[in-house]
Amino acid sequence: TVAMKFFDINLRGDHYSKELIEELLKATTVFKINDEELLLLRDMFNIRGTSGEDASRWFLDEFDLDYVILTAGSAYSTIMSRKGEVSTLDTPHVEVVDTVGAGDSFSGTFTARTLLGDSLADAHRKAVNTAAFVCTQAGAWPEYPAEMPDYLVAAGK
């Protein structure tokens, strides 16, 4: 991947339209969506009777994306690639101090690690661990340790 154009949809209120979402999806390479937003978009795009993974695959194919990232808060996240790779990881359970910045740190870590050449699975794992770390800190801009803890290993994953 030479450049990544990242679209974290963050639907809020009624400040969006199908036309705007389509325009943005046509201009992006990475689409990040949460499980609640996916329900809205499945209705909007008439994606019926499919799992979250099937709906993610639909977005990959329909908009020629490189990656779709589906997050489900404290449950799991899944990243699918155009190449057919799929990585699903449980969200590690940590003592949450503040969730502000967790999603952005996940996105930034995944993007950076992918551009640095990490495999999808490794980039995903590092993104999950970074987001978990951010949740254990106060504020959106914590001081990062030299080496990020591996919360997934600590949870036996």
C-alpha positions, 0 to 999 in steps of 0.5 A: 500500500503506497497511500491509505485514505482512511474513512472512520464514519462516526455517524452522528445524529442526522448529519449524513446522507447516503449520497455523502457516504457513497462519495466518501467511500469512493474516495477511500481505501480503508473504511472503519465502522462500528457494529451500530453504524453497520446496522444503519448502513445495512438498511441504507444500502439494502444489504439484507440477511447477511452477517457483519462479515458478509456486509463488510465484504460487500463494502470491500467489493462495492467500493473497491476498498483495501480494508474494512475494519468492523469494531464492536466496542468491548467485544471484538474487532474484525479487519478484512482485506481485499486480498481475502485476509481476515483477522478477528480479535477479542477486545482485551478487558482492561481497567478502563479509565477513559475511552477517549482517543481509543478509536483514533489510536486504533486507527492510527496504529493500524495505518502506521503498522500497515504502511510499515509493512506489518501483516494484517494480523500483526497490525491488527494486534498492535492496534488492539493493544494500543487502544487498550492501553489508551483506555487505561489512561486519562485523556486522549493523549497519554504518554506512550511507553517505549514498548506497548503491553500485550494485553492479548497475551495477558488474556491468553489470546 
